[in-house]
Amino acid sequence: MTNFYWPVYKSLEQEFVNISNIVHIDDKQNSVYSVKIAELLLRCVVEIESISKDLFLKHGGKQSEDGGNLYFDTDCIAFLDSKWLLSEKKVIVSSANIYFKNAENKELFPLKKAKNRGSSGSDWAKAYQAVKHDRVKHIDKANVKHLIRALAALYILNIYYKDEVFNLINSKDTDFSSNWSSLFDINIHSWNGNGRCGYIKNENFDERSGFTSLDQSTAKLRWTVSLVMPPI
């Protein structure tokens, strides 16, 4: 299946990287806003709307029989969250160009509240709506904080859309994910079971976006990593 989403995400990410080459982004710069950031925020959330609807239909979501509107948040992301606990998935800001020290800026849960709408929704979604409907009045909402969280949400959704499996040298070789993004990294749950016993669900399990497992389908054992967590 042709993937139209990943190239667009990478383009948006690179444009943000270009901004970080000009603006020293640290905890004090989260409120920096501009027309360019507004443009990127709008484009990013349009992608979130589209990919979430595609994932919804791809994984068993049903359009209403009356042909009513399908909402990306209360319908699509809510459905996907029930399957994969998207609201619990952590994205780590790992770019060498970004100098965050506060944990709340370095460790993001970008899809938390994303299934809600209005005042109870995510901060980036509320910023998107404000900027979309009145850019002049709400240009300050088009800031670094909201854009980087929207990009992190789009990154997670792209991981689930790609649904890829990689071969690893050993069970601890999980640095591959850093090659995917110039901005972010994700946590991988390492196999710690024996034989066919599977793996142990620890306290941080739900925030991880992938897992390693031991492939016993061939005589030669090899480790693999999937970027979509299986149901427990």
ChimeraX attribute file (.defattr): number of C-alpha atoms within 10 A of each C-alpha:
attribute: neighborCount
match mode: 1-to-1
recipient: residues
	/A:1	4
	/A:2	4
	/A:3	10
	/A:4	9
	/A:5	18
	/A:6	16
	/A:7	10
	/A:8	14
	/A:9	20
	/A:10	16
	/A:11	11
	/A:12	17
	/A:13	22
	/A:14	15
	/A:15	15
	/A:16	20
	/A:17	17
	/A:18	12
	/A:19	16
	/A:20	17
	/A:21	12
	/A:22	9
	/A:23	13
	/A:24	13
	/A:25	18
	/A:26	16
	/A:27	18
	/A:28	10
	/A:29	15
	/A:30	16
	/A:31	15
	/A:32	15
	/A:33	18
	/A:34	15
	/A:35	14
	/A:36	13
	/A:37	23
	/A:38	25
	/A:39	14
	/A:40	21
	/A:41	29
	/A:42	20
	/A:43	15
	/A:44	23
	/A:45	20
	/A:46	14
	/A:47	20
	/A:48	26
	/A:49	16
	/A:50	14
	/A:51	22
	/A:52	25
	/A:53	20
	/A:54	15
	/A:55	19
	/A:56	21
	/A:57	13
	/A:58	11
	/A:59	12
	/A:60	10
	/A:61	15
	/A:62	12
	/A:63	13
	/A:64	9
	/A:65	6
	/A:66	6
	/A:67	7
	/A:68	8
	/A:69	9
	/A:70	14
	/A:71	15
	/A:72	23
	/A:73	23
	/A:74	14
	/A:75	19
	/A:76	23
	/A:77	28
	/A:78	21
	/A:79	21
	/A:80	23
	/A:81	17
	/A:82	10
	/A:83	13
	/A:84	17
	/A:85	19
	/A:86	28
	/A:87	21
	/A:88	20
	/A:89	24
	/A:90	24
	/A:91	25
	/A:92	17
	/A:93	23
	/A:94	18
	/A:95	17
	/A:96	10
	/A:97	18
	/A:98	18
	/A:99	17
	/A:100	20
	/A:101	10
	/A:102	10
	/A:103	11
	/A:104	10
	/A:105	18
	/A:106	17
	/A:107	17
	/A:108	20
	/A:109	21
	/A:110	26
	/A:111	29
	/A:112	19
	/A:113	19
	/A:114	24
	/A:115	22
	/A:116	17
	/A:117	15
	/A:118	10
	/A:119	9
	/A:120	11
	/A:121	17
	/A:122	22
	/A:123	21
	/A:124	25
	/A:125	26
	/A:126	18
	/A:127	22
	/A:128	25
	/A:129	16
	/A:130	18
	/A:131	21
	/A:132	17
	/A:133	10
	/A:134	10
	/A:135	16
	/A:136	11
	/A:137	10
	/A:138	16
	/A:139	18
	/A:140	19
	/A:141	26
	/A:142	28
	/A:143	22
	/A:144	25
	/A:145	18
	/A:146	25
	/A:147	28
	/A:148	25
	/A:149	23
	/A:150	26
	/A:151	26
	/A:152	25
	/A:153	26
	/A:154	24
	/A:155	26
	/A:156	23
	/A:157	22
	/A:158	20
	/A:159	17
	/A:160	21
	/A:161	20
	/A:162	14
	/A:163	12
	/A:164	12
	/A:165	14
	/A:166	12
	/A:167	15
	/A:168	17
	/A:169	10
	/A:170	13
	/A:171	19
	/A:172	13
	/A:173	16
	/A:174	21
	/A:175	13
	/A:176	12
	/A:177	15
	/A:178	14
	/A:179	10
	/A:180	14
	/A:181	17
	/A:182	17
	/A:183	23
	/A:184	23
	/A:185	22
	/A:186	25
	/A:187	20
	/A:188	23
	/A:189	26
	/A:190	18
	/A:191	19
	/A:192	15
	/A:193	12
	/A:194	9
	/A:195	10
	/A:196	10
	/A:197	8
	/A:198	12
	/A:199	18
	/A:200	12
	/A:201	12
	/A:202	8
	/A:203	7
	/A:204	12
	/A:205	18
	/A:206	18
	/A:207	19
	/A:208	20
	/A:209	25
	/A:210	26
	/A:211	22
	/A:212	26
	/A:213	22
	/A:214	20
	/A:215	16
	/A:216	12
	/A:217	8
	/A:218	7
	/A:219	7
	/A:220	7
	/A:221	10
	/A:222	16
	/A:223	18
	/A:224	20
	/A:225	25
	/A:226	20
	/A:227	24
	/A:228	20
	/A:229	21
	/A:230	11
	/A:231	6
	/A:232	5
